[in-house]
Amino acid sequence: MENAIFTANNVWMMLCTGLVFFMHLGFSFLEIGLTRQKNTVNILFKNVFIITVGLLLYYIGGFNLMYPGFEDGDSGFFKFAGFGIAAPDGGMTPAYADGGYTWWTDFLFQGMFAATAATIVSGAVAERVKLPSFFIFTIIYVGLVYPIVGSWKWGGGFLDSLTIGEASGFYDFAGSTLVHSVGGWAAIIAVALLGPRIGKYSEDGSVRAIPGHSLPFTTAGVLILWLGWFGFNGGSVLSADPELTSLTLVTTSLAAAAGGVSAFLVSYFKFKNFDLTMFLNGILGGLVSITAGADQMSPNDAVIIGLIGGAIIVFAVSLLDKLKLDDPVGAIAVHLIAGIWGTLAVGLFGALASADQFLVQLVSVGIVGAFCVISAFIILLILKVTMGIRVSKEEELEGLDIHEHGMDAYPDFRMKQQ
């Protein structure tokens, strides 16, 4: 019986691993759909680079940096268990991880998460970032910053034991902060240092919409991401426990639905049109918002969290435009702003709700934010003053596909776009 349950748990976790991998196709479709045709190959190249290099980096050292085995007396801030991966004794038996999965499944599931932070940045800097600079940033950020931050909670570090009053331990079930805002903080720094796309903002402060070239791709991307989130959140149960897994999938779906409806209604009353892009990003905002506490919330809580998350997206997009922070795909609003909201919501709703827990969540968000902002700023500033991070005006106007790749995503339907 024990072996049967162990096998069922492991099969579920492997399925979730596949769903999280599938999310990268969703991110790719979302990003190319919301950007111009002339940059399609460039965006796809970045996303494929992120998956391949991210997994290799996690194998080389990221996994052992994120799960270093903190012990009593350690600071809980930094520890490294060594290069490469090798299964420990008992790693393929129910003795490992309470019988939830094998050690190899553990590595691969966590490895699928690792590249997501850089994917968030990829969308925000689309259409004007230099490819070599982005490569270097991704290698450092995914290879070092992401696993270090993850170790503070998921690796048993100091945030896992942070105590305020009667609340003990920062809570982030599947990564509203540890995945989404880690990418979001880097994205906002990158966008600020890069500057907006040519023509996005006029001298009088007005905003010029730069439409993407394929809303069907965008829609497909969001629906793929929603499906992938069943693995992202469902796998974070770390077993196939029937009650907890089914609850997590219900709260995830309800928050996504509520986020979408909220965003399209708020955007309608604000802009007097039914904006599909707001609708779609509202769904993502609901998903990111519920991710920190999907296993702790009731269905009612999930709907409320999603409704607020979707509304936040609309106002966040408008605020970013006022600040002239040009994010072509809305990644900062979705992953950073909604990620912060979802993390704080753990202290306001669900089984862990309390004033003390809210403070633990707030302090943890601040610590992670400060570390990510400083790290991203240092990396990107060095790149900016040495090799540069932005393509030339000519390259930007004519498209990165031709200049950086020498090819066109749609050679039979080439269109001149400015």
Beta strands, then each sheet from edge to edge (+ up, - down):
strand 1: 163-164
strand 2: 167-168
sheet 1: 1+ 2-
end
